[in-house]
Amino acid sequence: MNLICYVIFHTECPRGKYGISCNSDCGHCADSITCHHITGTCPGGCKAGWKLPLCKTAIITPVTAAMIGVAGGICFTVVLAVVLFVGLVKLWRFKW
């Protein structure tokens, strides 16, 4: 089916879907408004933290990046502490 016939004869997709045969999911449109049934763009823009035109790409803000950095630092510290603890326990057992 060519695109011109599709656009002329196609009825709107169910809420939250777009594209040929309505196979694609809408992104994170603002105010829970569904996306355009053919293009997938959000008429009212994206929810906070999402990038136009399809609102499917997350925006990494400095705050988000900092939170990811803190979480990574905490995970690294916990893993390091466990490794050191296991090493010390093995060393202590080896000496006795």
Buried (B, 14 or more C-beta within 10 A) or exposed (E): EEEEEEEEEBEEBEEBBBBEEBEBEBBBBBEEEBBBBBEBBBEEBBBEEBBEBBBBBEEEEEEEEEEEEEEEEEEEEEEEEEEEEEEEEEEEEEEE
